[in-house]
Amino acid sequence: MNFSDLTGSGNRKSSADSGLTLDLNKGISLDLVKENGANLHKVDVGLAWDPVLTGKDVDLDLSAFFLHRGRVQSLDDVMYYKAAPTMRCFQYAEYSGDSRDGSEADGDDPDEFIKVDLDRIPSDIDKVVFVVTIYDAIRNNQTFGVVRSLVKIEDGQTGKNLATYRLNTDNSVDTAFIVGELARSGRGWSFNGIADGRDGDLNDLLRLYS
């Protein structure tokens, strides 16, 4: 399976082979059950970054894989910058659209976001994996270290912050990053931090789950 199956030769994003190592808090696990025992119903994941003041803009992308027993079954299970609103994943998640330079919002407000309605996710989907990649990283000689960026996980109903991942410029060498996953359990859903920096692009990450 490859994103070219959906977008054809006009696919805007190209392969990225070099990158940065992100200094993030690994191993975080959040039980998405409120203090009163009620399950959370909505989770928002936001990606924020600042436009580059000098040099070429950096184009970061937030994407999500909806997994069936740990695997992507079809491109309908991938929410990313070229996903069409008619695709199945839009029935239970909302995507902000593609920001090219991080100028859509100020400060830590998200330039790109994916909002997931946990109650509407079909029972055969057991995980939702969130990833961040850099568009055309090799050609532009870019890594996560060249721009300030962060990922926030929030309660989609109250706006309460559940976790924040700040992408550090120190010793960063990756162009693709697996943020973490929502995992279905008997009590509801939990968020498991993965914080895995890698070389490659979105197709390279897709191959890990297909």
SERO-4910 file (N, C-alpha, C, O; in steps of 0.05 Angstrom, whole numbers):
BEGIN
 pado doro    nc1    nc2    nc3   cac1   cac2   cac3    cc1    cc2    cc3    oc1    oc2    oc3
  Met    A     17    -24      0      0      0      0     18     25      0     38     25     14
  Asn    A     10     45    -16     26     69    -18      7     92    -23    -14     89    -36
  Phe    A     15    116    -14     -3    139    -17     -5    146    -47    -25    160    -54
  Ser    A     13    138    -64     10    143    -92    -14    129   -104    -25    137   -125
  Asp    A    -23    108    -90    -48     94    -99    -72    113    -98    -90    110   -114
  Leu    A    -71    132    -80    -93    151    -77    -88    176    -92   -107    187   -105
  Thr    A    -64    187    -92    -59    213   -102    -47    213   -130    -48    234   -144
  Gly    A    -37    191   -139    -25    190   -166      1    205   -168     13    211   -147
  Ser    A      9    210   -193     35    223   -197     36    251   -187     58    263   -184
  Gly    A     13    263   -181     12    290   -171     15    293   -141     10    314   -131
  Asn    A     22    272   -128     25    272    -99     44    295    -90     67    295   -100
  Arg    A     35    313    -73     51    336    -66     75    329    -49     96    342    -51
  Lys    A     72    309    -32     94    303    -14    113    283    -26    105    264    -40
  Ser    A    139    287    -21    159    269    -32    173    254    -10    168    259     14
  Ser    A    190    235    -17    203    218      2    224    235     18    236    253      7
  Ala    A    228    228     44    247    241     60    265    221     74    254    203     87
  Asp    A    291    222     71    309    202     81    326    210    105    336    193    119
  Ser    A    330    236    109    347    245    131    330    258    151    307    266    146
  Gly    A    341    262    176    324    274    196    337    280    222    361    285    223
  Leu    A    321    281    243    329    291    270    319    273    292    299    260    290
  Thr    A    334    272    314    325    258    337    311    277    356    323    297    364
  Leu    A    287    272    364    272    290    380    275    283    410    274    260    417
  Asp    A    280    303    426    282    300    455    255    302    467    246    324    474
  Leu    A    240    280    469    213    281    480    210    263    504    227    245    509
  Asn    A    188    267    519    182    250    542    171    223    532    149    222    523
  Lys    A    187    202    535    179    176    525    165    160    547    168    164    571
  Gly    A    148    141    538    136    122    556    111    132    570    101    118    588
  Ile    A    101    156    563     78    166    577     53    149    570     50    141    547
  Ser    A     37    144    590     12    129    586    -10    142    602     -8    144    626
  Leu    A    -31    151    588    -53    165    601    -78    148    597    -86    142    575
  Asp    A    -91    142    620   -117    129    619   -138    151    614   -141    168    631
  Leu    A   -151    150    591   -170    171    584   -197    167    597   -218    167    584
  Val    A   -196    163    623   -220    161    639   -219    184    659   -199    187    673
  Lys    A   -240    200    661   -241    222    679   -241    214    708   -246    190    715
  Glu    A   -235    233    726   -233    227    754   -259    215    766   -258    199    785
  Asn    A   -282    222    754   -307    212    764   -314    184    752   -335    174    757
  Gly    A   -295    173    737   -299    147    725   -311    147    698   -313    126    685
  Ala    A   -320    170    688   -332    172    662   -310    173    640   -289    184    644
  Asn    A   -316    160    617   -297    160    595   -296    187    581   -316    201    580
  Leu    A   -273    193    570   -271    216    552   -285    209    526   -285    186    518
  His    A   -297    229    514   -311    223    489   -297    235    464   -301    226    442
  Lys    A   -282    256    468   -268    268    446   -239    274    454   -234    282    476
  Val    A   -221    271    435   -193    277    439   -183    293    415   -187    286    392
  Asp    A   -169    315    421   -158    333    401   -128    331    401   -116    332    423
  Val    A   -116    327    378    -87    327    375    -79    351    358    -89    353    335
  Gly    A    -62    369    368    -55    392    353    -25    394    349     -9    387    366
  Leu    A    -17    403    325     11    408    318     15    437    313      1    449    297
  Ala    A     34    449    328     40    478    325     69    481    318     86    468    330
  Trp    A     75    499    300    103    507    295    103    535    284     83    546    275
  Asp    A    127    547    286    130    575    279    142    578    251    160    562    244
  Pro    A    132    597    235    145    602    209    175    609    213    182    621    233
  Val    A    191    601    194    219    606    195    224    636    187    213    645    167
  Leu    A    239    650    204    244    678    199    263    683    176    261    702    160
  Thr    A    283    666    173    302    667    152    305    640    139    303    620    153
  Gly    A    308    639    113    311    614     99    284    603     90    264    617     91
  Lys    A    284    578     81    260    566     69    240    557     91    249    546    111
  Asp    A    214    561     86    194    552    105    195    522    109    203    507     91
  Val    A    188    513    133    186    484    139    157    476    140    141    489    153
  Asp    A    151    455    125    123    445    123    120    420    139    129    398    129
  Leu    A    109    421    163    104    397    179     76    387    173     58    402    166
  Asp    A     72    361    177     46    349    172     38    330    196     54    314    204
  Leu    A     14    334    205      2    316    226    -16    296    212    -34    304    196
  Ser    A    -13    270    217    -29    250    204    -38    229    225    -27    228    247
  Ala    A    -57    213    218    -67    192    236    -73    166    221    -84    167    198
  Phe    A    -65    144    233    -72    117    222    -93    104    240    -88    103    264
  Phe    A   -115     96    229   -136     81    244   -132     52    239   -135     42    217
  Leu    A   -125     37    260   -116     10    257   -137    -11    265   -152     -7    284
  His    A   -137    -33    250   -154    -56    255   -136    -79    263   -121    -89    247
  Arg    A   -137    -86    289   -118   -106    300    -90    -98    293    -73   -115    285
  Gly    A    -84    -73    296    -56    -63    293    -48    -57    264    -25    -50    259
  Arg    A    -67    -59    245    -60    -55    217    -79    -36    202   -102    -35    208
  Val    A    -67    -21    183    -84     -5    165    -94    -23    143    -79    -37    130
  Gln    A   -120    -24    140   -133    -41    120   -134    -29     93   -131    -43     73
  Ser    A   -138     -3     91   -140     11     66   -134     41     70   -130     49     93
  Leu    A   -132     56     49   -127     84     51   -149    100     64   -146    123     72
  Asp    A   -173     87     67   -194     99     82   -187    102    112   -200    117    126
  Asp    A   -167     88    121   -158     88    148   -136    108    154   -124    108    175
  Val    A   -130    125    134   -108    144    137   -119    172    134   -130    180    113
  Met    A   -116    189    155   -123    217    153    -97    233    150    -80    233    168
  Tyr    A    -94    246    127    -70    261    122    -76    283    102   -100    287     96
  Tyr    A    -56    298     93    -60    323     79    -75    320     53    -86    340     43
  Lys    A    -76    297     41    -90    293     16   -116    276     19   -128    268     -1
  Ala    A   -123    270     44   -147    254     48   -172    269     39   -175    293     44
  Ala    A   -190    255     26   -215    266     16   -237    264     38   -238    244     52
  Pro    A   -254    284     40   -276    283     61   -295    260     58   -309    253     77
  Thr    A   -295    247     34   -312    224     30   -301    198     42   -314    178     43
  Met    A   -276    199     51   -263    175     62   -275    168     89   -285    185    103
  Arg    A   -274    142     96   -287    132    119   -278    145    145   -295    150    163
  Cys    A   -252    152    148   -242    163    173   -255    189    180   -255    197    204
  Phe    A   -266    204    161   -279    229    166   -306    226    180   -318    245    189
  Gln    A   -316    201    182   -340    196    197   -337    198    227   -356    202    241
  Tyr    A   -312    196    236   -307    197    265   -283    214    273   -275    214    296
  Ala    A   -273    229    254   -251    248    260   -252    272    242   -263    271    219
  Glu    A   -241    294    251   -241    319    236   -212    327    232   -195    325    250
  Tyr    A   -206    337    208   -179    346    201   -179    376    194   -197    385    180
  Ser    A   -160    391    204   -159    419    200   -153    427    171   -160    449    163
  Gly    A   -139    410    157   -128    418    131    -98    422    134    -87    422    156
  Asp    A    -85    426    111    -56    426    110    -45    455    112    -51    472     96
  Ser    A    -29    460    133    -14    485    136     13    481    123     26    461    127
  Arg    A     22    500    107     47    498     93     71    509    108     94    502    103
  Asp    A     66    528    127     89    542    139     85    547    169    102    560    181
  Gly    A     63    538    181     59    542    209     48    570    216     51    579    239
  Ser    A     36    584    197     27    611    201     -2    613    208    -13    635    211
  Glu    A    -16    591    209    -46    591    213    -53    600    241    -75    611    245
  Ala    A    -36    596    261    -43    603    289    -18    615    302      4    613    293
  Asp    A    -23    629    325     -2    641    340      6    624    364    -10    609    375
  Gly    A     32    626    371     41    613    395     38    583    394     45    570    375
  Asp    A     26    572    416     23    543    419     -4    534    408    -10    510    410
  Asp    A    -20    551    397    -45    543    384    -39    526    359    -20    533    345
  Pro    A    -55    506    353    -48    487    331    -51    500    304    -71    513    298
  Asp    A    -31    495    287    -32    502    259    -46    479    243    -59    484    223
  Glu    A    -43    455    253    -58    432    242    -69    416    266    -56    415    287
  Phe    A    -92    404    263   -103    388    284   -119    365    272   -129    366    250
  Ile    A   -122    344    289   -140    322    283   -156    318    309   -146    313    330
  Lys    A   -183    319    306   -201    316    328   -216    290    325   -229    285    304
  Val    A   -214    273    345   -226    246    343   -249    243    362   -248    250    385
  Asp    A   -272    234    351   -296    228    367   -295    199    375   -301    181    358
  Leu    A   -286    193    399   -282    165    407   -307    149    407   -306    124    402
  Asp    A   -330    161    412   -355    146    413   -364    137    385   -379    118    383
  Arg    A   -354    150    364   -362    143    337   -343    124    323   -349    115    300
  Ile    A   -320    118    335   -301    100    322   -313     72    321   -321     62    342
  Pro    A   -313     59    298   -324     32    296   -309     12    314   -286     16    320
  Ser    A   -324     -8    323   -312    -27    343   -289    -43    332   -273    -54    347
  Asp    A   -287    -45    305   -265    -61    293   -239    -45    292   -218    -55    284
  Ile    A   -239    -19    299   -215     -3    301   -206     -3    330   -220      6    348
  Asp    A   -181    -13    335   -172    -16    362   -150      5    370   -144      8    393
  Lys    A   -139     18    350   -118     38    356   -119     61    336   -128     58    313
  Val    A   -110     84    345   -107    107    327    -78    118    333    -72    127    355
  Val    A    -61    117    312    -34    126    315    -30    153    303    -39    158    280
  Phe    A    -17    172    317    -13    199    307     17    202    300     34    194    316
  Val    A     22    214    278     50    217    268     54    246    258     35    259    250
  Val    A     79    255    258     87    280    246    109    275    227    128    261    233
  Thr    A    108    287    203    129    285    183    135    313    172    120    332    176
  Ile    A    157    315    157    166    339    144    163    335    114    174    316    103
  Tyr    A    150    354    101    147    352     72    173    358     58    186    379     64
  Asp    A    181    341     39    204    345     22    229    351     38    244    369     32
  Ala    A    234    336     59    255    341     78    283    339     65    301    355     71
  Ile    A    287    319     49    313    315     37    321    337     18    342    349     20
  Arg    A    302    344      0    308    365    -20    313    392     -7    329    407    -16
  Asn    A    299    397     15    302    422     29    322    421     51    328    442     64
  Asn    A    334    398     55    355    394     76    344    403    103    357    420    117
  Gln    A    321    393    110    308    401    135    303    378    154    299    355    145
  Thr    A    304    384    179    297    365    200    280    379    221    276    403    219
  Phe    A    270    365    241    254    378    262    270    398    278    259    415    291
  Gly    A    297    397    277    313    415    292    314    443    281    324    461    295
  Val    A    304    448    257    306    475    246    282    493    252    281    515    243
  Val    A    263    482    267    239    498    273    228    490    300    228    467    307
  Arg    A    218    510    315    205    505    340    178    492    335    162    503    319
  Ser    A    172    470    348    146    457    344    138    441    368    155    434    385
  Leu    A    112    435    370    102    419    393     77    405    385     63    414    366
  Val    A     71    384    399     46    369    395     31    369    422     43    363    443
  Lys    A      5    375    422    -11    375    446    -34    356    443    -47    354    422
  Ile    A    -40    341    465    -63    323    467    -82    335    487    -75    341    510
  Glu    A   -108    339    479   -127    353    496   -153    338    497   -161    324    479
  Asp    A   -168    342    520   -196    333    522   -212    351    502   -212    375    505
  Gly    A   -224    338    483   -238    353    462   -263    367    472   -273    385    458
  Gln    A   -273    360    495   -297    373    506   -291    397    524   -304    417    523
  Thr    A   -271    393    541   -264    414    560   -240    431    553   -236    452    564
  Gly    A   -223    421    534   -199    435    528   -176    429    547   -155    441    544
  Lys    A   -180    412    567   -160    406    586   -136    392    572   -140    373    557
  Asn    A   -112    402    579    -88    390    567    -82    363    580    -81    361    605
  Leu    A    -78    343    564    -72    316    573    -42    310    571    -31    296    588
  Ala    A    -29    320    551     -1    316    547     10    336    527     -5    344    508
  Thr    A     35    344    530     48    362    511     76    350    504     91    343    522
  Tyr    A     81    348    478    107    339    469    121    363    455    111    374    435
  Arg    A    143    372    467    158    394    455    182    383    439    198    368    450
  Leu    A    183    389    414    204    379    397    229    396    401    229    420    394
  Asn    A    250    384    411    274    397    419    294    398    396    295    379    380
  Thr    A    309    419    393    328    421    371    355    408    378    372    405    360
  Asp    A    359    400    403    385    388    410    388    360    399    372    342    403
  Asn    A    410    356    383    417    329    372    394    317    355    391    293    355
  Ser    A    378    334    343    355    324    327    364    317    299    377    333    285
  Val    A    357    292    291    365    282    264    343    268    249    349    254    230
  Asp    A    318    270    257    296    255    245    278    273    229    276    297    234
  Thr    A    265    261    209    245    275    193    217    264    196    198    275    185
  Ala    A    215    242    211    189    230    216    187    223    245    207    216    258
  Phe    A    163    226    257    161    222    286    134    209    292    113    219    285
  Ile    A    135    186    307    111    173    316    105    185    344    119    179    363
  Val    A     84    200    346     77    214    371     67    194    392     79    192    414
  Gly    A     46    179    386     34    160    405      9    149    393      2    154    370
  Glu    A     -6    134    410    -30    121    400    -52    121    420    -48    120    444
  Leu    A    -77    124    410   -100    118    426   -106     89    424   -107     78    402
  Ala    A   -109     75    446   -114     46    446   -140     40    461   -144     49    483
  Arg    A   -156     23    448   -182     15    461   -176     -6    482   -161    -24    478
  Ser    A   -190     -3    505   -188    -23    526   -215    -28    537   -235    -17    528
  Gly    A   -217    -46    557   -243    -52    568   -256    -29    582   -281    -27    583
  Arg    A   -240    -10    593   -250     13    607   -256     36    588   -269     56    597
  Gly    A   -247     35    564   -250     58    546   -226     60    528   -219     42    513
  Trp    A   -212     83    530   -189     88    513   -166     98    531   -170    111    551
  Ser    A   -141     92    522   -118    104    535   -100    116    514   -101    108    491
  Phe    A    -83    135    522    -63    146    504    -36    136    512    -28    141    535
  Asn    A    -22    123    494      5    113    500     25    129    484     25    129    459
  Gly    A     44    142    498     65    157    484     85    138    472     93    119    485
  Ile    A     93    143    447    113    127    434    139    143    430    161    133    436
  Ala    A    136    168    420    159    186    417    182    173    402    205    173    413
  Asp    A    177    163    378    197    149    363    205    165    338    189    167    319
  Gly    A    228    177    338    238    192    316    251    174    295    265    155    302
  Arg    A    247    179    269    256    162    248    265    178    224    257    202    221
  Asp    A    281    166    206    285    176    180    263    167    162    252    145    165
  Gly    A    255    183    142    235    175    123    212    194    120    213    217    130
  Asp    A    192    185    106    168    202    101    143    187    110    145    167    123
  Leu    A    120    197    101     95    186    111     91    157    100     79    140    114
  Asn    A    100    152     76     97    125     66    115    105     81    107     82     85
  Asp    A    138    114     91    155     97    107    141     90    133    142     67    143
  Leu    A    127    109    145    111    103    170     88     85    164     81     67    180
  Leu    A     75     90    141     52     73    134     60     44    132     44     26    140
  Arg    A     83     38    121     92     11    118     95     -4    145     94    -28    146
  Leu    A    100     11    166    102     -1    193     75    -12    202     75    -30    219
  Tyr    A     53     -2    191     27     -9    201      9    -23    180    -15    -25    184
  Ser    A     21    -31    157      5    -43    136     16    -70    128      5    -83    110
***
